[in-house]
Amino acid sequence: MNANLYALFRSRFPHDLDDCWLETHDGNYYSWRDLERGTAKIANLLASLNLPAGSRIAAQVEKSPEALMLYLATVRAGFIYLPLNTAYRADEMAYFIDNATPAVLVCSPSNFGWLSQIAFRKGTKHLFTLDEPRAGRNSGSLLARAVHHADTFNTVHQGEDDLAAILYSSGTTGRSKGAMLSHGNLASNIRVLHQAWRWQPGDVLLHALPLFHIHGLFVAAHGALMNGSKMIFLPKFDSGAVLRHLPRSTVFMGVPTYYVRLLSDPAFDSHVCASMRLFVSGSAPLLADTFDEFARRTSHTILERYGMSETAMLTSNPYEAKRKAGTVGPSLPGVSVRVMNGDGQPCAANEIGDIQVKGPNVFKGYWQMPEKTAEEFTADGYFKTGDVGRFDHEGYLSIVGRSKDLIISGGYNVYPKEIESVIDEMPGVLESAVIGVSHTDFGEAVTAVVVPREGAVLSEAVIIESLKQKIANFKVPKRVHVISELPRNTMGKVQKNVLRERFG
């Protein structure tokens, strides 16, 4: 049996290949036949380059239907796809190219000049822009080259353990690590999600996420492909565009920031969402206020889930049963999730510990880092996620934070999420982030960074005094800083490392 991901998706295409596969924001239509022929042409081009088996195909390109075809053509041709954030600059790209040694790099035309210097210096033999010719050695538009190739291609046979993609971490604590994901990892996960989220005939996905991240590529796009569903494809999130297309959609996936922005638009209500079946949130914690306000405004309850680059999705609030604010639900079928204490024993309900996971979705290790890979797995094969959390009595998981964000103040363990939850409930507070900064007496001092709601005026003294009435004294921040907004990465996660640098 061919375990190639493309073979799986091809088996799910609708009977009529002339049906719409993808509609762009400006009204262009691509059929399933276009997808089949387009990926064949690109796969034939890649095959014509006589690349070694297991070659990496790196892509730093803007979101487009052709960018998605490039990914699917790469796995169809039996190569390994390496998506790179479009925000990465020269030093970051030099690291990725040096570490992954891609045989092919596809980039945006605007970045060709500086990227070509890095790529050829690092030994990348083939450099293309995706959609515009550029002069230079071994360069040119990938699509212009591909159009001359045949529009049929025999999908390369792959085993379950053959690599499909390498995803690099955000690199907030040192150098980024490349998570190696196999065809089997990704196929097992999307099969589980297809059932768990009750994908149905006629579903239409409104896709507003980036394509270089696991959320937009391996959860959203894979979900639609697995269901043979049409996608309405936005180049980026724009609340106005989302509002225009929601009445023709049934499924939407986003990060919490998307939902906050939608709620800030008075036009966002239950009428706009009348055709919707499912709203999914992930990649960063969803505030309980956002969860509750969304339900009130739309009569829809957001489904929050938990996953990471190394594992794809691990847990999910249920489709049919109760969805709980502040939780990411029980573990998905076939996935084992446990919370362990410092003695290596399972935690009791509501006891905080380290989250460890095991299952067919868990990655094969870090690219070129065997020692780091060995460190991150337990003796019985569980991956140490680096996240800290707790299960409640009903088996719903809540994420407390990252283990690297744990604050040890005066010998006491302080979990930022616990304090943030209390601060976020205070009048006038929009959101908060709690960090530890170096302190001569305590080792680390608990420090809060708070964003006020529009028009609100917050007082450091008032916040500290209020916290003293609600939590143990060793958890109370020594300082509270009020700022206009929290720094976030492209997926909406708060960059606490930036806050530590600023307020340390």
LODREN-710849 format. One line per field, with one value per residue (C-alpha): residue number from 1; residue in three letters; x, y, z. Coordinates in nm, 2 decimals, padded with zeros to 4 digits. Layout:
<zabas>
kolgu: NUM_... $
guba: ALA_... $
u: X_... $
v: Y_... $
w: Z_... $
</zabas>
This chain:
<zabas>
kolgu: 1_2_3_4_5_6_7_8_9_10_11_12_13_14_15_16_17_18_19_20_21_22_23_24_25_26_27_28_29_30_31_32_33_34_35_36_37_38_39_40_41_42_43_44_45_46_47_48_49_50_51_52_53_54_55_56_57_58_59_60_61_62_63_64_65_66_67_68_69_70_71_72_73_74_75_76_77_78_79_80_81_82_83_84_85_86_87_88_89_90_91_92_93_94_95_96_97_98_99_100_101_102_103_104_105_106_107_108_109_110_111_112_113_114_115_116_117_118_119_120_121_122_123_124_125_126_127_128_129_130_131_132_133_134_135_136_137_138_139_140_141_142_143_144_145_146_147_148_149_150_151_152_153_154_155_156_157_158_159_160_161_162_163_164_165_166_167_168_169_170_171_172_173_174_175_176_177_178_179_180_181_182_183_184_185_186_187_188_189_190_191_192_193_194_195_196_197_198_199_200_201_202_203_204_205_206_207_208_209_210_211_212_213_214_215_216_217_218_219_220_221_222_223_224_225_226_227_228_229_230_231_232_233_234_235_236_237_238_239_240_241_242_243_244_245_246_247_248_249_250_251_252_253_254_255_256_257_258_259_260_261_262_263_264_265_266_267_268_269_270_271_272_273_274_275_276_277_278_279_280_281_282_283_284_285_286_287_288_289_290_291_292_293_294_295_296_297_298_299_300_301_302_303_304_305_306_307_308_309_310_311_312_313_314_315_316_317_318_319_320_321_322_323_324_325_326_327_328_329_330_331_332_333_334_335_336_337_338_339_340_341_342_343_344_345_346_347_348_349_350_351_352_353_354_355_356_357_358_359_360_361_362_363_364_365_366_367_368_369_370_371_372_373_374_375_376_377_378_379_380_381_382_383_384_385_386_387_388_389_390_391_392_393_394_395_396_397_398_399_400_401_402_403_404_405_406_407_408_409_410_411_412_413_414_415_416_417_418_419_420_421_422_423_424_425_426_427_428_429_430_431_432_433_434_435_436_437_438_439_440_441_442_443_444_445_446_447_448_449_450_451_452_453_454_455_456_457_458_459_460_461_462_463_464_465_466_467_468_469_470_471_472_473_474_475_476_477_478_479_480_481_482_483_484_485_486_487_488_489_490_491_492_493_494_495_496_497_498_499_500_501_502_503_504 $
guba: MET_ASN_ALA_ASN_LEU_TYR_ALA_LEU_PHE_ARG_SER_ARG_PHE_PRO_HIS_ASP_LEU_ASP_ASP_CYS_TRP_LEU_GLU_THR_HIS_ASP_GLY_ASN_TYR_TYR_SER_TRP_ARG_ASP_LEU_GLU_ARG_GLY_THR_ALA_LYS_ILE_ALA_ASN_LEU_LEU_ALA_SER_LEU_ASN_LEU_PRO_ALA_GLY_SER_ARG_ILE_ALA_ALA_GLN_VAL_GLU_LYS_SER_PRO_GLU_ALA_LEU_MET_LEU_TYR_LEU_ALA_THR_VAL_ARG_ALA_GLY_PHE_ILE_TYR_LEU_PRO_LEU_ASN_THR_ALA_TYR_ARG_ALA_ASP_GLU_MET_ALA_TYR_PHE_ILE_ASP_ASN_ALA_THR_PRO_ALA_VAL_LEU_VAL_CYS_SER_PRO_SER_ASN_PHE_GLY_TRP_LEU_SER_GLN_ILE_ALA_PHE_ARG_LYS_GLY_THR_LYS_HIS_LEU_PHE_THR_LEU_ASP_GLU_PRO_ARG_ALA_GLY_ARG_ASN_SER_GLY_SER_LEU_LEU_ALA_ARG_ALA_VAL_HIS_HIS_ALA_ASP_THR_PHE_ASN_THR_VAL_HIS_GLN_GLY_GLU_ASP_ASP_LEU_ALA_ALA_ILE_LEU_TYR_SER_SER_GLY_THR_THR_GLY_ARG_SER_LYS_GLY_ALA_MET_LEU_SER_HIS_GLY_ASN_LEU_ALA_SER_ASN_ILE_ARG_VAL_LEU_HIS_GLN_ALA_TRP_ARG_TRP_GLN_PRO_GLY_ASP_VAL_LEU_LEU_HIS_ALA_LEU_PRO_LEU_PHE_HIS_ILE_HIS_GLY_LEU_PHE_VAL_ALA_ALA_HIS_GLY_ALA_LEU_MET_ASN_GLY_SER_LYS_MET_ILE_PHE_LEU_PRO_LYS_PHE_ASP_SER_GLY_ALA_VAL_LEU_ARG_HIS_LEU_PRO_ARG_SER_THR_VAL_PHE_MET_GLY_VAL_PRO_THR_TYR_TYR_VAL_ARG_LEU_LEU_SER_ASP_PRO_ALA_PHE_ASP_SER_HIS_VAL_CYS_ALA_SER_MET_ARG_LEU_PHE_VAL_SER_GLY_SER_ALA_PRO_LEU_LEU_ALA_ASP_THR_PHE_ASP_GLU_PHE_ALA_ARG_ARG_THR_SER_HIS_THR_ILE_LEU_GLU_ARG_TYR_GLY_MET_SER_GLU_THR_ALA_MET_LEU_THR_SER_ASN_PRO_TYR_GLU_ALA_LYS_ARG_LYS_ALA_GLY_THR_VAL_GLY_PRO_SER_LEU_PRO_GLY_VAL_SER_VAL_ARG_VAL_MET_ASN_GLY_ASP_GLY_GLN_PRO_CYS_ALA_ALA_ASN_GLU_ILE_GLY_ASP_ILE_GLN_VAL_LYS_GLY_PRO_ASN_VAL_PHE_LYS_GLY_TYR_TRP_GLN_MET_PRO_GLU_LYS_THR_ALA_GLU_GLU_PHE_THR_ALA_ASP_GLY_TYR_PHE_LYS_THR_GLY_ASP_VAL_GLY_ARG_PHE_ASP_HIS_GLU_GLY_TYR_LEU_SER_ILE_VAL_GLY_ARG_SER_LYS_ASP_LEU_ILE_ILE_SER_GLY_GLY_TYR_ASN_VAL_TYR_PRO_LYS_GLU_ILE_GLU_SER_VAL_ILE_ASP_GLU_MET_PRO_GLY_VAL_LEU_GLU_SER_ALA_VAL_ILE_GLY_VAL_SER_HIS_THR_ASP_PHE_GLY_GLU_ALA_VAL_THR_ALA_VAL_VAL_VAL_PRO_ARG_GLU_GLY_ALA_VAL_LEU_SER_GLU_ALA_VAL_ILE_ILE_GLU_SER_LEU_LYS_GLN_LYS_ILE_ALA_ASN_PHE_LYS_VAL_PRO_LYS_ARG_VAL_HIS_VAL_ILE_SER_GLU_LEU_PRO_ARG_ASN_THR_MET_GLY_LYS_VAL_GLN_LYS_ASN_VAL_LEU_ARG_GLU_ARG_PHE_GLY $
u: 00.00_00.12_00.13_00.21_-00.02_-00.11_-00.24_-00.46_-00.60_-00.64_-00.86_-01.09_-01.13_-01.50_-01.62_-01.65_-01.30_-01.45_-01.60_-01.45_-01.15_-01.05_-01.19_-00.97_-01.07_-01.09_-01.31_-01.07_-01.17_-00.95_-01.10_-00.99_-00.87_-00.66_-00.51_-00.43_-00.28_-00.09_00.07_00.17_00.35_00.54_00.62_00.75_00.97_01.11_01.17_01.35_01.61_01.75_01.75_01.88_01.62_01.50_01.59_01.44_01.23_01.23_00.96_00.95_00.65_00.34_00.02_-00.15_-00.31_00.01_00.20_-00.03_00.02_00.39_00.36_00.13_00.36_00.66_00.51_00.36_00.71_00.85_01.05_01.04_00.87_01.02_00.78_00.95_00.78_00.76_00.88_01.22_01.51_01.87_02.03_01.74_01.72_02.09_02.05_01.76_01.94_02.26_02.08_01.84_02.06_01.76_01.83_01.56_01.46_01.15_01.10_00.90_01.03_01.10_01.34_01.53_01.83_01.94_01.82_02.01_02.34_02.27_02.14_02.43_02.68_02.53_02.53_02.16_02.17_01.83_01.66_01.33_01.08_00.73_00.56_00.79_01.11_01.44_01.77_02.06_02.22_01.98_01.69_01.36_00.99_00.89_00.55_00.69_00.92_00.66_00.41_00.62_00.60_00.34_00.02_00.02_00.24_00.26_00.26_00.58_00.54_00.62_00.62_00.45_00.79_00.91_00.94_00.68_00.79_01.02_00.87_01.11_01.01_00.99_01.33_01.23_01.47_01.79_01.82_01.52_01.48_01.34_01.06_01.06_00.70_00.63_00.35_00.22_00.23_00.02_-00.21_-00.30_-00.37_-00.60_-00.79_-00.86_-00.96_-01.19_-01.39_-01.36_-01.48_-01.75_-01.65_-01.95_-02.04_-02.09_-01.86_-01.68_-01.36_-01.29_-00.91_-00.75_-00.44_-00.08_00.05_00.39_00.25_00.10_-00.24_-00.30_-00.13_-00.17_-00.49_-00.70_-00.59_-00.55_-00.89_-01.05_-00.85_-00.93_-01.30_-01.29_-01.42_-01.40_-01.18_-01.24_-00.88_-00.79_-00.44_-00.44_-00.68_-00.90_-01.21_-01.40_-01.32_-01.41_-01.75_-01.82_-01.74_-01.88_-02.23_-02.10_-01.88_-01.94_-01.59_-01.35_-01.02_-00.83_-00.60_-00.76_-00.66_-00.89_-01.19_-01.11_-01.10_-01.42_-01.60_-01.48_-01.68_-02.05_-02.15_-02.04_-02.34_-02.55_-02.70_-02.35_-02.28_-02.61_-02.45_-02.15_-02.11_-01.77_-01.53_-01.20_-00.93_-00.57_-00.20_-00.25_-00.47_-00.83_-00.95_-01.26_-01.41_-01.36_-01.51_-01.82_-01.87_-01.85_-02.12_-02.34_-02.30_-02.32_-02.49_-02.18_-01.93_-01.57_-01.40_-01.05_-00.78_-00.42_-00.13_00.23_00.47_00.62_00.29_00.01_-00.31_-00.32_-00.65_-00.97_-01.29_-01.56_-01.78_-02.10_-02.05_-01.97_-01.69_-01.52_-01.37_-01.01_-00.96_-00.84_-01.05_-00.97_-00.70_-00.79_-00.85_-00.53_-00.33_-00.20_-00.16_-00.04_00.05_00.35_00.49_00.85_00.89_00.79_00.44_00.10_-00.06_-00.40_-00.69_-00.63_-00.26_-00.02_00.26_00.45_00.25_00.39_00.24_00.26_00.09_00.12_00.11_00.43_00.72_01.03_01.28_01.47_01.66_02.03_01.99_02.00_02.11_01.83_01.58_01.70_01.66_01.30_01.17_01.11_01.24_00.89_00.86_00.66_00.75_00.81_00.61_00.76_00.41_00.27_-00.10_-00.36_-00.65_-00.98_-01.21_-01.38_-01.05_-01.04_-00.68_-00.59_-00.26_-00.10_00.21_00.54_00.79_01.04_00.80_00.78_00.89_01.08_01.05_01.20_01.20_00.83_00.70_00.48_00.27_00.21_-00.13_-00.28_-00.19_-00.29_-00.63_-00.69_-00.56_-00.77_-01.08_-01.01_-01.21_-01.04_-00.80_-00.79_-00.52_-00.20_00.13_00.32_00.70_00.99_01.28_01.61_01.60_01.89_01.68_01.42_01.61_01.32_01.06_00.71_00.63_00.30_00.26_-00.10_-00.29_-00.59_-00.92_-00.99_-01.04_-00.95_-00.68_-00.49_-00.29_00.00_-00.07_-00.44_-00.37_-00.11_-00.34_-00.63_-00.41_-00.30_-00.66_-00.69_-00.37_-00.08_00.17_00.46_00.26_00.18_00.39_00.66_00.59_00.31_00.38_00.10_00.16_-00.06_-00.02_00.16_00.42_00.31_00.44_00.26_00.04_-00.08_00.14_00.27_00.65_00.74_01.11_01.06_00.89_01.17_01.43_01.23_01.15_01.44 $
v: 00.00_00.35_00.56_00.88_01.16_01.27_00.92_00.95_01.28_01.17_00.89_01.15_01.38_01.42_01.20_01.51_01.66_01.97_02.06_02.36_02.28_02.63_02.97_03.28_03.60_03.77_03.51_03.28_02.92_02.61_02.27_01.94_01.86_02.17_02.05_01.70_01.85_02.13_01.91_01.66_01.93_02.05_01.70_01.62_01.94_01.83_01.48_01.62_01.78_01.44_01.51_01.26_01.06_01.24_01.59_01.88_02.13_02.46_02.73_03.08_03.21_03.41_03.22_03.13_02.83_02.76_02.76_02.49_02.30_02.32_02.15_01.87_01.82_01.79_01.50_01.35_01.34_01.17_01.47_01.65_01.98_02.26_02.55_02.87_03.17_03.47_03.70_03.53_03.75_03.69_03.55_03.32_03.19_03.13_02.91_02.71_02.66_02.56_02.32_02.16_02.18_02.19_02.09_02.33_02.67_02.84_03.21_03.52_03.74_04.03_03.82_03.66_03.89_03.84_03.49_03.38_03.49_03.29_02.98_02.95_03.02_02.73_02.49_02.50_02.40_02.51_02.84_02.95_03.22_03.07_03.28_03.54_03.48_03.61_03.61_03.42_03.08_02.79_03.04_03.12_03.09_02.75_02.77_02.89_02.59_02.35_02.44_02.26_01.93_01.65_01.69_01.33_01.18_00.85_00.94_00.81_00.51_00.61_00.41_00.52_00.63_00.82_01.19_01.42_01.75_01.92_02.20_02.43_02.56_02.94_02.94_03.15_02.95_02.92_02.78_02.64_02.27_02.09_01.85_01.55_01.45_01.14_01.05_00.82_01.09_01.33_01.08_00.93_01.27_01.39_01.06_01.11_01.48_01.39_01.18_01.39_01.71_01.54_01.66_01.63_01.62_01.98_02.13_02.45_02.56_02.93_02.93_03.25_03.10_03.11_02.80_02.78_02.65_02.32_02.49_02.63_02.35_02.02_02.09_02.32_02.24_01.87_01.87_02.00_01.77_01.47_01.55_01.64_01.99_02.32_02.59_02.96_03.08_03.42_03.55_03.65_03.71_04.02_04.05_04.22_03.95_03.68_03.84_03.85_03.48_03.33_03.30_03.06_02.86_02.59_02.55_02.81_02.77_03.05_03.17_03.36_03.69_03.63_03.57_03.89_04.09_03.94_04.03_04.39_04.42_04.51_04.33_03.99_03.82_03.50_03.60_03.61_03.26_03.10_02.85_02.77_02.43_02.46_02.72_02.59_02.78_02.69_02.78_03.00_03.01_03.14_03.38_03.27_03.61_03.56_03.21_03.34_03.65_03.45_03.21_03.50_03.68_03.39_03.10_02.90_02.75_02.77_02.43_02.47_02.20_02.14_02.04_02.13_02.11_01.79_01.60_01.77_01.75_01.58_01.68_01.84_01.96_01.73_01.80_01.69_01.69_01.99_02.23_02.39_02.74_02.73_02.37_02.19_01.89_01.52_01.33_01.24_00.87_00.67_00.94_00.89_01.21_01.20_01.46_01.37_01.51_01.58_01.22_01.07_00.96_01.04_01.35_01.33_01.53_01.90_01.85_02.04_01.86_01.80_01.70_01.39_01.23_00.92_00.80_00.75_01.13_01.19_01.30_01.10_01.34_01.66_01.70_01.66_01.66_01.30_01.39_01.65_01.40_01.14_01.40_01.48_01.12_00.92_00.56_00.43_00.63_00.94_01.28_01.56_01.84_02.11_02.22_02.22_02.14_01.95_01.72_01.79_01.51_01.47_01.42_01.77_01.91_02.27_02.41_02.61_02.72_02.62_02.46_02.72_02.98_02.83_03.08_02.97_03.25_03.20_02.82_02.81_02.71_02.97_02.89_03.21_03.10_03.08_03.44_03.56_03.41_03.61_03.93_03.89_03.89_04.23_04.53_04.72_04.44_04.31_04.05_03.99_03.80_03.69_03.64_03.58_03.82_03.79_03.90_03.90_03.77_03.55_03.42_03.52_03.79_03.74_04.02_04.10_04.28_04.40_04.55_04.77_04.77_05.07_05.38_05.20_05.33_05.07_05.12_04.89_04.94_04.86_04.54_04.42_04.49_04.31_04.00_03.99_03.92_03.63_03.44_03.34_03.61_03.44_03.44_03.81_04.01_04.24_04.47_04.53_04.70_04.84_04.84_04.89_04.54_04.22_04.11_03.81_03.58_03.52_03.25_03.48_03.33_03.58_03.61_03.60_03.60_03.95_04.06_03.91_04.10_04.42_04.41_04.20 $
w: 00.00_-00.09_00.23_00.03_00.17_-00.18_-00.26_00.05_-00.05_-00.42_-00.30_-00.14_-00.44_-00.55_-00.84_-01.06_-01.09_-01.25_-00.91_-00.74_-00.52_-00.43_-00.47_-00.41_-00.24_-00.57_-00.74_-00.93_-00.93_-00.93_-00.99_-00.85_-01.21_-01.19_-00.86_-01.01_-01.33_-01.15_-00.89_-01.17_-01.37_-01.06_-00.95_-01.30_-01.29_-00.95_-01.08_-01.38_-01.16_-01.07_-00.70_-00.44_-00.26_00.05_-00.08_00.10_-00.10_00.10_00.03_00.16_-00.04_00.00_00.05_-00.28_-00.45_-00.63_-00.30_-00.18_-00.50_-00.45_-00.11_-00.25_-00.55_-00.33_-00.12_-00.44_-00.59_-00.28_-00.15_00.19_00.22_00.43_00.48_00.61_00.77_00.52_00.80_00.83_00.73_00.62_00.94_01.01_00.65_00.65_00.95_00.80_00.47_00.64_00.88_00.63_00.32_00.08_-00.28_-00.40_-00.26_-00.39_-00.28_-00.35_-00.63_-00.39_-00.19_-00.48_-00.47_-00.11_-00.08_-00.39_-00.24_00.08_-00.10_-00.35_-00.08_00.13_-00.17_-00.27_-00.64_-00.76_-00.67_-00.82_-00.77_-00.75_-01.01_-01.17_-01.38_-01.24_-01.42_-01.26_-01.23_-01.20_-01.14_-01.30_-01.23_-01.10_-01.26_-01.59_-01.60_-01.48_-01.75_-02.01_-01.82_-01.85_-01.66_-01.54_-01.27_-01.09_-00.72_-00.57_-00.33_00.03_00.35_00.68_00.82_00.51_00.58_00.43_00.60_00.83_01.05_01.24_01.58_01.64_01.81_02.12_02.34_02.13_01.78_01.60_01.58_01.27_01.36_01.11_01.03_00.83_00.59_00.86_01.13_00.92_00.77_01.11_01.25_00.98_00.98_01.35_01.31_01.02_01.25_01.56_01.40_01.19_00.85_00.63_00.26_00.14_00.40_00.28_00.46_00.49_00.50_00.65_00.82_00.68_00.50_00.67_01.00_01.11_01.18_00.83_00.64_00.83_01.01_00.80_00.44_00.52_00.67_00.35_00.13_00.34_00.31_-00.06_00.04_-00.13_00.02_00.01_00.02_00.17_00.14_00.50_00.78_00.72_00.93_00.65_00.40_00.66_00.72_00.34_00.30_00.62_00.48_00.21_00.45_00.71_00.88_01.00_01.18_01.35_01.63_01.92_01.77_01.48_01.71_01.91_01.59_01.46_01.78_01.76_01.44_01.51_01.19_01.33_01.46_01.44_01.10_00.94_01.09_01.00_00.76_00.99_01.15_01.33_01.46_01.57_01.77_01.85_01.84_02.15_02.46_02.41_02.69_02.87_02.79_02.42_02.44_02.63_02.42_02.10_02.21_02.31_01.98_01.74_01.92_01.83_02.08_01.97_01.97_02.13_02.06_02.15_01.93_01.83_01.54_01.67_01.71_01.51_01.71_02.05_02.23_02.13_02.30_02.17_01.87_02.03_02.41_02.63_02.53_02.83_02.83_02.94_02.84_02.52_02.58_02.62_02.42_02.07_01.98_01.95_02.13_02.48_02.69_03.05_03.31_03.52_03.85_03.94_04.07_03.74_03.86_03.70_03.85_04.02_03.88_03.89_03.99_03.77_03.60_03.27_02.97_02.78_02.47_02.26_01.94_01.57_01.52_01.72_01.50_01.42_01.59_01.53_01.20_01.25_01.63_01.76_02.11_02.14_02.01_02.27_02.55_02.46_02.49_02.80_02.85_02.77_02.45_02.55_02.40_02.66_02.51_02.74_02.83_03.18_03.25_03.44_03.38_03.55_03.69_03.35_03.16_03.00_02.97_03.06_02.96_03.24_03.03_02.91_03.15_03.04_03.16_03.51_03.77_04.08_04.33_04.68_04.62_04.53_04.19_04.03_03.72_03.52_03.38_03.73_03.79_03.44_03.49_03.80_03.65_03.33_03.54_03.68_03.56_03.28_03.19_02.84_02.88_03.07_03.06_03.37_03.35_03.59_03.60_03.78_04.15_04.40_04.69_04.54_04.24_04.02_04.08_03.95_03.71_03.54_03.21_03.16_02.86_02.95_02.78_02.56_02.78_03.10_03.34_03.54_03.85_03.95_04.32_04.28_04.08_04.33_04.63_04.46_04.39_04.76_04.85_04.60_04.57_04.80_04.86_04.69_04.37_04.38_04.12_04.26_03.97_03.72_03.39_03.18_02.80_02.49_02.35_02.41_02.15_01.95_01.68_01.35_01.51_01.79_02.07_02.33_02.30_02.67_02.58_02.44_02.76_02.97_02.77_02.79_03.17_03.30 $
</zabas>
